[in-house]
Amino acid sequence: MHHLGPLGAGQIGKTANNLVHWAQICAITEALELARRAGVAVPALRRALMDGPVDSRTLRELQHMRLTWHAKDLANAAVLAEQVELALPVAETARAVMRGISVEDVHRLLSGGPLHPLPSL
């Protein structure tokens, strides 16, 4: 448990964490699909990524993710960003991409199949 500051700081920290989490899911699925289309086996690549600097809990547990709450979490980030007058292009991209990724897509991709269809902006 971490103390981040005065009342409300914990919610801000949670929002920051959620933004990183959803952006990671987008980047991971996009990278795995890119490699798959270029002929690299997704399970082998995933194991290699876990042994490098991009290793994360999200990468390791992707098959267990339910992919719920992204709309709420990223909307919260947008509200906070508006309050502090900050553009969040990564969050906007994640909002668009997450609308097109399902649990079934992720399971298919992790098994070496295609991410169908690849979400687009």
DSSP file (Angstrom, degrees, kcal/mol; ACC not computed):
  #  RESIDUE AA STRUCTURE BP1 BP2  ACC     N-H-->O    O-->H-N    N-H-->O    O-->H-N    TCO  KAPPA ALPHA  PHI   PSI    X-CA   Y-CA   Z-CA
    1    1 A M              0   0    0      0, 0.0     2,-0.4     0, 0.0     0, 0.0   0.000 360.0 360.0 360.0 141.0    0.0    0.0    0.0
    2    2 A H        -     0   0    0      8,-0.0     2,-0.6     0, 0.0     0, 0.0  -0.970 360.0-140.8-126.3 135.5    1.3    3.5   -0.9
    3    3 A H        +     0   0    0     -2,-0.4     0, 0.0     1,-0.1     0, 0.0  -0.854  21.3 177.9 -92.5 120.0    0.3    6.8    0.6
    4    4 A L        -     0   0    0     -2,-0.6    -1,-0.1     1,-0.3     0, 0.0   0.566  47.9 -86.8-101.9 -11.1    0.2    9.3   -2.3
    5    5 A G  S    S-     0   0    0      0, 0.0    -1,-0.3     0, 0.0     5,-0.2  -0.989  73.4   0.0 143.1-152.4   -0.9   12.5   -0.5
    6    6 A P  S >  S-     0   0    0      0, 0.0     3,-2.7     0, 0.0     4,-0.4  -0.013  95.5 -50.8 -70.1 175.6   -4.0   14.3    0.6
    7    7 A L  T 3  S+     0   0    0      1,-0.3     0, 0.0     2,-0.1     0, 0.0  -0.181 129.7  24.3 -47.1 128.3   -7.6   13.2    0.1
    8    8 A G  T 3> S+     0   0    0     -3,-0.1     4,-1.8     4,-0.0    -1,-0.3   0.119  90.8 102.7  99.7 -20.0   -8.2   12.3   -3.6
    9    9 A A  H <> S+     0   0    0     -3,-2.7     4,-2.5     1,-0.2     5,-0.2   0.863  77.9  56.4 -65.0 -34.9   -4.5   11.5   -4.4
   10   10 A G  H  > S+     0   0    0     -4,-0.4     4,-2.4     2,-0.2    -1,-0.2   0.902 106.2  49.5 -63.3 -40.6   -5.2    7.8   -4.2
   11   11 A Q  H  > S+     0   0    0      2,-0.2     4,-2.3     1,-0.2    -1,-0.2   0.884 110.2  51.2 -65.7 -37.8   -7.9    8.1   -6.9
   12   12 A I  H  X S+     0   0    0     -4,-1.8     4,-2.3     2,-0.2    -2,-0.2   0.917 110.4  49.3 -64.3 -42.3   -5.6   10.1   -9.1
   13   13 A G  H  X S+     0   0    0     -4,-2.5     4,-2.5     1,-0.2    -2,-0.2   0.894 110.1  51.0 -62.5 -40.1   -2.9    7.3   -8.6
   14   14 A K  H  X S+     0   0    0     -4,-2.4     4,-2.6     2,-0.2    -2,-0.2   0.896 109.4  50.6 -63.4 -40.8   -5.5    4.7   -9.6
   15   15 A T  H  X S+     0   0    0     -4,-2.3     4,-2.1     2,-0.2    -2,-0.2   0.911 110.8  48.7 -64.1 -42.4   -6.5    6.7  -12.7
   16   16 A A  H  X S+     0   0    0     -4,-2.3     4,-2.0     2,-0.2    -2,-0.2   0.922 112.0  49.6 -62.8 -43.9   -2.8    6.9  -13.7
   17   17 A N  H  X S+     0   0    0     -4,-2.5     4,-2.5     1,-0.2    -2,-0.2   0.922 110.6  49.7 -59.5 -46.0   -2.3    3.2  -13.1
   18   18 A N  H  X S+     0   0    0     -4,-2.6     4,-2.5     1,-0.2     5,-0.3   0.874 107.4  54.3 -64.4 -37.7   -5.4    2.3  -15.2
   19   19 A L  H  X S+     0   0    0     -4,-2.1     4,-2.1     1,-0.2    -1,-0.2   0.942 111.1  45.2 -61.0 -46.9   -4.2    4.5  -18.0
   20   20 A V  H  X S+     0   0    0     -4,-2.0     4,-2.4     1,-0.2    -2,-0.2   0.919 112.0  53.3 -62.2 -43.4   -0.9    2.6  -18.2
   21   21 A H  H  X S+     0   0    0     -4,-2.5     4,-2.1     1,-0.2    -2,-0.2   0.939 112.1  42.2 -58.3 -50.9   -2.7   -0.7  -17.9
   22   22 A W  H  X S+     0   0    0     -4,-2.5     4,-2.0     1,-0.2    -1,-0.2   0.877 113.7  52.3 -68.7 -36.2   -5.0   -0.2  -20.8
   23   23 A A  H  X S+     0   0    0     -4,-2.1     4,-2.6    -5,-0.3    -1,-0.2   0.892 108.3  52.7 -64.4 -38.1   -2.3    1.4  -22.9
   24   24 A Q  H  X S+     0   0    0     -4,-2.4     4,-3.2     2,-0.2     5,-0.3   0.928 106.5  51.8 -62.2 -45.3   -0.1   -1.7  -22.2
   25   25 A I  H  X S+     0   0    0     -4,-2.1     4,-2.5     1,-0.2     5,-0.3   0.922 111.4  48.0 -58.7 -43.6   -2.9   -4.0  -23.4
   26   26 A C  H  X S+     0   0    0     -4,-2.0     4,-2.2     2,-0.2    -1,-0.2   0.942 115.0  44.6 -61.6 -47.7   -3.2   -2.1  -26.6
   27   27 A A  H  X S+     0   0    0     -4,-2.6     4,-2.6     2,-0.2    -2,-0.2   0.906 114.1  49.5 -65.2 -42.0    0.6   -2.0  -27.2
   28   28 A I  H  X S+     0   0    0     -4,-3.2     4,-2.6     2,-0.2     5,-0.2   0.946 113.4  44.3 -64.3 -49.0    1.0   -5.7  -26.4
   29   29 A T  H  X S+     0   0    0     -4,-2.5     4,-2.2    -5,-0.3    -1,-0.2   0.900 115.2  49.2 -65.7 -38.4   -1.8   -7.0  -28.6
   30   30 A E  H  X S+     0   0    0     -4,-2.2     4,-2.4    -5,-0.3    -1,-0.2   0.926 112.7  47.2 -65.3 -43.5   -0.7   -4.7  -31.5
   31   31 A A  H  X S+     0   0    0     -4,-2.6     4,-2.4     2,-0.2    -2,-0.2   0.908 112.8  48.8 -65.0 -42.1    3.0   -5.9  -31.1
   32   32 A L  H  X S+     0   0    0     -4,-2.6     4,-2.5    -5,-0.2    -1,-0.2   0.900 112.3  48.3 -65.6 -39.6    2.0   -9.5  -31.0
   33   33 A E  H  X S+     0   0    0     -4,-2.2     4,-2.6    -5,-0.2    -2,-0.2   0.901 110.1  52.3 -67.6 -39.6   -0.2   -9.2  -34.0
   34   34 A L  H  X S+     0   0    0     -4,-2.4     4,-1.4     2,-0.2    -2,-0.2   0.944 113.0  44.4 -58.6 -48.6    2.5   -7.4  -35.9
   35   35 A A  H  <>S+     0   0    0     -4,-2.4     5,-2.8     2,-0.2     4,-0.3   0.905 111.9  52.8 -64.2 -41.5    5.0  -10.2  -35.2
   36   36 A R  H ><5S+     0   0    0     -4,-2.5     3,-1.6     1,-0.2    -1,-0.2   0.930 109.3  48.6 -59.7 -45.6    2.4  -12.9  -36.0
   37   37 A R  H 3<5S+     0   0    0     -4,-2.6    -1,-0.2     1,-0.3    -2,-0.2   0.788 108.8  54.5 -66.2 -25.8    1.7  -11.4  -39.4
   38   38 A A  T 3<5S-     0   0    0     -4,-1.4    -1,-0.3    -5,-0.2    -2,-0.2   0.405 128.2 -97.2 -88.5   2.3    5.4  -11.2  -40.0
   39   39 A G  T < 5S+     0   0    0     -3,-1.6     2,-0.4     1,-0.3    -3,-0.2   0.553  78.9 132.8 101.1   8.6    5.8  -14.9  -39.3
   40   40 A V      < -     0   0    0     -5,-2.8     2,-0.4    -6,-0.1    -1,-0.3  -0.781  61.7-113.2 -95.3 136.9    6.9  -15.0  -35.7
   41   41 A A     >  -     0   0    0     -2,-0.4     4,-2.5     1,-0.1     5,-0.2  -0.526  21.0-144.5 -69.1 123.5    5.2  -17.5  -33.3
   42   42 A V  H  > S+     0   0    0     -2,-0.4     4,-3.0     1,-0.2     5,-0.2   0.911  96.1  52.4 -59.8 -47.5    3.2  -15.4  -30.7
   43   43 A P  H  > S+     0   0    0      0, 0.0     4,-1.9     0, 0.0    -1,-0.2   0.907 112.5  46.5 -58.1 -39.2    3.8  -17.8  -27.8
   44   44 A A  H  > S+     0   0    0      2,-0.2     4,-2.0     1,-0.2    -2,-0.2   0.916 113.6  48.0 -67.8 -43.0    7.6  -17.8  -28.4
   45   45 A L  H  X S+     0   0    0     -4,-2.5     4,-2.9     2,-0.2     5,-0.2   0.919 109.1  53.6 -63.6 -42.9    7.7  -14.0  -28.8
   46   46 A R  H  X S+     0   0    0     -4,-3.0     4,-1.9     1,-0.2    -1,-0.2   0.919 108.3  49.6 -59.3 -43.7    5.6  -13.5  -25.6
   47   47 A R  H  < S+     0   0    0     -4,-1.9     4,-0.5    -5,-0.2    -1,-0.2   0.902 111.9  49.2 -61.2 -40.1    8.1  -15.7  -23.6
   48   48 A A  H >< S+     0   0    0     -4,-2.0     3,-1.2     1,-0.2    -2,-0.2   0.901 108.6  52.3 -66.4 -40.5   11.0  -13.7  -25.0
   49   49 A L  H >< S+     0   0    0     -4,-2.9     3,-1.6     1,-0.3     5,-0.4   0.853 103.1  59.0 -63.6 -33.9    9.3  -10.4  -24.1
   50   50 A M  T 3< S+     0   0    0     -4,-1.9    -1,-0.3     1,-0.3    -2,-0.2   0.662 103.5  53.6 -68.0 -14.8    8.8  -11.6  -20.6
   51   51 A D  T <  S+     0   0    0     -3,-1.2    -1,-0.3    -4,-0.5    -2,-0.2   0.213 108.1  59.7-102.7  13.2   12.6  -12.0  -20.4
   52   52 A G  S X  S-     0   0    0     -3,-1.6     3,-1.6     0, 0.0    -3,-0.0  -0.568 104.4 -72.9-130.1-167.9   13.3   -8.4  -21.5
   53   53 A P  T 3  S+     0   0    0      0, 0.0    -3,-0.1     0, 0.0    -4,-0.1   0.622 120.7  60.7 -69.7 -13.5   12.6   -4.8  -20.5
   54   54 A V  T 3  S+     0   0    0     -5,-0.4     5,-0.2     2,-0.1    -4,-0.1   0.368  72.7 130.4 -94.8   6.6    8.9   -4.8  -21.5
   55   55 A D    <   +     0   0    0     -3,-1.6     2,-0.3    -6,-0.2    -5,-0.1  -0.319  30.2 155.1 -58.0 140.0    8.1   -7.6  -19.0
   56   56 A S     >  -     0   0    0      1,-0.1     4,-2.4   -32,-0.0     5,-0.2  -0.979  59.0-105.6-159.3 163.8    5.0   -6.6  -16.9
   57   57 A R  H  > S+     0   0    0     -2,-0.3     4,-2.3     1,-0.2    -1,-0.1   0.878 121.3  56.3 -61.5 -37.3    2.2   -8.1  -15.0
   58   58 A T  H  4 S+     0   0    0      2,-0.2     4,-0.5     1,-0.2    -1,-0.2   0.931 108.9  45.1 -61.8 -45.6   -0.1   -7.2  -17.9
   59   59 A L  H >4 S+     0   0    0      1,-0.2     3,-0.6    -5,-0.2     4,-0.2   0.911 116.3  46.6 -63.3 -42.8    2.1   -9.2  -20.3
   60   60 A R  H 3< S+     0   0    0     -4,-2.4     3,-0.2     1,-0.2    -1,-0.2   0.818 122.4  33.7 -70.7 -31.2    2.3  -12.1  -18.0
   61   61 A E  T >X S+     0   0    0     -4,-2.3     3,-2.2    -5,-0.2     4,-0.6   0.183  77.7 119.1-112.1  16.3   -1.4  -12.3  -17.1
   62   62 A L  G X4 S+     0   0    0     -3,-0.6     3,-1.3    -4,-0.5    -1,-0.2   0.839  72.2  58.9 -54.6 -37.5   -3.0  -11.1  -20.4
   63   63 A Q  G 34 S+     0   0    0      1,-0.3    -1,-0.3    -3,-0.2    -2,-0.1   0.683 105.9  50.6 -68.2 -15.5   -4.9  -14.4  -20.8
   64   64 A H  G <4 S+     0   0    0     -3,-2.2    -1,-0.3     2,-0.0    -2,-0.2   0.504  83.4 113.4 -96.9  -6.3   -6.6  -13.8  -17.5
   65   65 A M    <<  -     0   0    0     -3,-1.3    41,-0.1    -4,-0.6    -3,-0.0  -0.448  51.6-160.5 -71.0 136.0   -7.7  -10.2  -18.2
   66   66 A R        -     0   0    0     -2,-0.2    37,-0.2     2,-0.1    -1,-0.1   0.587  26.7-137.5 -90.9 -12.1  -11.5   -9.8  -18.5
   67   67 A L        +     0   0    0      1,-0.2     3,-0.3    35,-0.1     2,-0.2   0.801  54.4 139.6  59.7  31.7  -11.0   -6.5  -20.5
   68   68 A T        +     0   0    0      1,-0.2    -1,-0.2     2,-0.1    -2,-0.1  -0.629  50.4  29.7 -97.5 163.0  -13.8   -4.8  -18.5
   69   69 A W  S  > S+     0   0    0     -2,-0.2     4,-3.1    -3,-0.1     5,-0.3   0.348  74.9 120.7  76.4  -3.9  -13.8   -1.3  -17.2
   70   70 A H  H  > S+     0   0    0     -3,-0.3     4,-2.6     1,-0.2     5,-0.3   0.907  75.8  50.5 -59.9 -40.0  -11.7    0.2  -19.9
   71   71 A A  H  > S+     0   0    0      2,-0.2     4,-1.8     1,-0.2    -1,-0.2   0.940 116.0  41.4 -62.9 -46.1  -14.4    2.7  -21.0
   72   72 A K  H  > S+     0   0    0      2,-0.2     4,-2.4     1,-0.2    -2,-0.2   0.941 116.6  48.3 -65.4 -48.1  -14.9    3.9  -17.4
   73   73 A D  H  X S+     0   0    0     -4,-3.1     4,-1.7     1,-0.2    -2,-0.2   0.910 115.0  43.6 -61.8 -44.1  -11.2    4.0  -16.5
   74   74 A L  H  X S+     0   0    0     -4,-2.6     4,-1.9    -5,-0.3    -1,-0.2   0.805 111.1  54.8 -75.1 -28.2  -10.2    5.9  -19.7
   75   75 A A  H  X S+     0   0    0     -4,-1.8     4,-2.3    -5,-0.3    -1,-0.2   0.896 106.7  52.3 -66.8 -39.8  -13.2    8.2  -19.3
   76   76 A N  H  X S+     0   0    0     -4,-2.4     4,-2.4     1,-0.2    -2,-0.2   0.902 108.3  50.7 -60.8 -40.9  -12.0    9.0  -15.8
   77   77 A A  H  X S+     0   0    0     -4,-1.7     4,-2.6     1,-0.2    -1,-0.2   0.895 109.0  51.6 -63.5 -39.6   -8.5    9.8  -17.2
   78   78 A A  H  X S+     0   0    0     -4,-1.9     4,-2.2     2,-0.2    -2,-0.2   0.901 109.7  49.1 -64.7 -40.6  -10.1   12.1  -19.8
   79   79 A V  H  X S+     0   0    0     -4,-2.3     4,-2.0     2,-0.2    -2,-0.2   0.939 113.3  46.4 -63.6 -47.0  -12.0   14.0  -17.1
   80   80 A L  H  X S+     0   0    0     -4,-2.4     4,-1.7     1,-0.2    -2,-0.2   0.909 111.2  52.5 -62.2 -41.9   -8.9   14.4  -14.9
   81   81 A A  H  <>S+     0   0    0     -4,-2.6     5,-2.5     1,-0.2     4,-0.4   0.892 108.4  50.7 -61.7 -39.9   -6.9   15.5  -17.9
   82   82 A E  H ><5S+     0   0    0     -4,-2.2     3,-0.9     3,-0.2    -1,-0.2   0.904 107.6  53.9 -63.9 -40.3   -9.5   18.1  -18.8
   83   83 A Q  H 3<5S+     0   0    0     -4,-2.0    -1,-0.2     1,-0.2    -2,-0.2   0.843 116.8  36.8 -62.9 -33.8   -9.4   19.4  -15.2
   84   84 A V  T 3<5S-     0   0    0     -4,-1.7    -1,-0.2    -5,-0.1    -2,-0.2   0.289 113.0-117.6-103.8   9.5   -5.6   19.8  -15.3
   85   85 A E  T < 5 +     0   0    0     -3,-0.9     2,-0.4    -4,-0.4    -3,-0.2   0.946  64.4 141.2  55.6  57.9   -5.6   21.0  -19.0
   86   86 A L      < -     0   0    0     -5,-2.5     2,-0.3    -8,-0.1    -1,-0.2  -0.996  48.4-133.7-131.6 130.1   -3.5   18.2  -20.4
   87   87 A A        -     0   0    0     -2,-0.4     3,-0.1     1,-0.1    -9,-0.0  -0.621  14.7-164.2 -77.2 140.1   -4.0   16.3  -23.7
   88   88 A L     >  +     0   0    0     -2,-0.3     4,-2.2     1,-0.1     5,-0.2  -0.659  18.5 165.5-124.9  74.7   -3.8   12.5  -23.4
   89   89 A P  H  > S+     0   0    0      0, 0.0     4,-2.2     0, 0.0     5,-0.2   0.844  78.4  53.2 -62.4 -33.0   -3.3   11.2  -27.0
   90   90 A V  H  > S+     0   0    0      2,-0.2     4,-2.8     1,-0.2     5,-0.2   0.916 109.0  49.4 -67.3 -41.3   -2.3    7.7  -25.7
   91   91 A A  H  > S+     0   0    0      2,-0.2     4,-2.4     1,-0.2    -1,-0.2   0.902 110.7  50.3 -63.7 -40.5   -5.5    7.5  -23.6
   92   92 A E  H  X S+     0   0    0     -4,-2.2     4,-1.9     2,-0.2    -1,-0.2   0.911 111.7  47.9 -64.3 -41.3   -7.6    8.5  -26.6
   93   93 A T  H  X S+     0   0    0     -4,-2.2     4,-2.8     1,-0.2     5,-0.2   0.928 111.0  51.0 -63.4 -44.5   -5.9    5.9  -28.8
   94   94 A A  H  X S+     0   0    0     -4,-2.8     4,-2.9     1,-0.2     5,-0.2   0.892 107.1  54.3 -61.2 -39.7   -6.4    3.3  -26.0
   95   95 A R  H  X S+     0   0    0     -4,-2.4     4,-1.0     1,-0.2    -1,-0.2   0.930 112.8  42.9 -59.5 -44.7  -10.1    4.2  -25.8
   96   96 A A  H  < S+     0   0    0     -4,-1.9     4,-0.4     2,-0.2     3,-0.3   0.922 117.3  45.0 -68.2 -44.5  -10.5    3.6  -29.6
   97   97 A V  H >< S+     0   0    0     -4,-2.8     3,-1.9     1,-0.2     4,-0.3   0.914 107.6  56.9 -68.5 -43.0   -8.4    0.4  -29.7
   98   98 A M  H >< S+     0   0    0     -4,-2.9     3,-1.1     1,-0.3    -1,-0.2   0.781  95.0  66.9 -62.8 -25.8  -10.0   -1.2  -26.6
   99   99 A R  T 3< S+     0   0    0     -4,-1.0    -1,-0.3    -3,-0.3    -2,-0.2   0.766 106.0  43.6 -62.4 -22.7  -13.5   -0.9  -28.2
  100  100 A G  T <  S+     0   0    0     -3,-1.9     2,-0.5    -4,-0.4    -1,-0.2   0.351  95.8  87.0-106.7   6.2  -12.3   -3.4  -30.8
  101  101 A I    <   -     0   0    0     -3,-1.1     2,-0.3    -4,-0.3    17,-0.0  -0.922  53.6-175.3-111.6 126.7  -10.5   -5.9  -28.6
  102  102 A S     >  -     0   0    0     -2,-0.5     4,-2.1     1,-0.1     5,-0.2  -0.732  40.0-111.5-112.3 165.1  -12.4   -8.8  -27.0
  103  103 A V  H  > S+     0   0    0     -2,-0.3     4,-2.4   -37,-0.2     5,-0.2   0.898 121.1  54.1 -58.3 -41.2  -11.3  -11.5  -24.6
  104  104 A E  H  > S+     0   0    0      1,-0.2     4,-2.5     2,-0.2    -1,-0.2   0.899 105.4  52.9 -62.3 -40.7  -11.8  -14.0  -27.4
  105  105 A D  H  > S+     0   0    0      1,-0.2     4,-2.7     2,-0.2    -1,-0.2   0.935 110.1  47.9 -58.6 -46.8   -9.5  -12.0  -29.6
  106  106 A V  H  X S+     0   0    0     -4,-2.1     4,-2.8     1,-0.2     5,-0.2   0.918 111.8  48.9 -63.1 -45.0   -6.8  -12.0  -27.0
  107  107 A H  H  X S+     0   0    0     -4,-2.4     4,-1.2     2,-0.2    -1,-0.2   0.910 112.3  48.8 -62.5 -41.7   -7.1  -15.8  -26.4
  108  108 A R  H  <>S+     0   0    0     -4,-2.5     5,-2.9    -5,-0.2     3,-0.3   0.932 113.1  47.6 -62.4 -45.6   -6.9  -16.5  -30.1
  109  109 A L  H ><5S+     0   0    0     -4,-2.7     3,-1.8     1,-0.2    -2,-0.2   0.920 109.3  52.1 -62.9 -45.1   -3.9  -14.2  -30.5
  110  110 A L  H 3<5S+     0   0    0     -4,-2.8    -1,-0.2     1,-0.3    -2,-0.2   0.744 107.1  54.7 -65.8 -21.8   -2.0  -15.8  -27.5
  111  111 A S  T 3<5S-     0   0    0     -4,-1.2    -1,-0.3    -3,-0.3    -2,-0.2   0.440 129.6 -97.0 -87.7  -0.9   -2.6  -19.2  -29.1
  112  112 A G  T < 5S+     0   0    0     -3,-1.8    -3,-0.2     1,-0.3    -2,-0.1   0.435  86.4 121.5 101.4   0.5   -1.0  -18.0  -32.3
  113  113 A G      < -     0   0    0     -5,-2.9    -1,-0.3    -6,-0.2     2,-0.1  -0.316  68.4 -76.9 -89.1 177.4   -4.2  -17.1  -34.2
  114  114 A P        -     0   0    0      0, 0.0     2,-1.0     0, 0.0    -1,-0.1  -0.391  30.8-122.2 -76.9 149.7   -5.1  -13.8  -35.7
  115  115 A L        -     0   0    0     -7,-0.1   -10,-0.1    -6,-0.1    -9,-0.1  -0.822  48.1-127.3 -84.3 102.9   -6.4  -10.8  -33.8
  116  116 A H  S    S+     0   0    0     -2,-1.0    -8,-0.1     1,-0.2     2,-0.1  -0.853  80.6   1.4-108.7 130.4   -9.6  -10.5  -35.8
  117  117 A P  S    S-     0   0    0      0, 0.0    -1,-0.2     0, 0.0     3,-0.0   0.869  86.9-126.4 -77.3 159.4  -10.1   -7.8  -36.9
  118  118 A L        -     0   0    0      1,-0.1    -2,-0.1    -2,-0.1   -17,-0.1  -0.525  36.1-114.2 -65.0 121.8   -7.2   -5.7  -35.9
  119  119 A P        -     0   0    0      0, 0.0     2,-0.3     0, 0.0   -22,-0.1  -0.261  38.0-167.3 -58.1 143.3   -8.7   -2.6  -34.2
  120  120 A S              0   0    0    -24,-0.2   -20,-0.0   -23,-0.1     0, 0.0  -0.902 360.0 360.0-130.9 161.8   -8.2    0.6  -36.1
  121  121 A L              0   0    0     -2,-0.3    -1,-0.0   -24,-0.0   -24,-0.0   0.434 360.0 360.0 -92.1 360.0   -8.7    4.3  -35.3
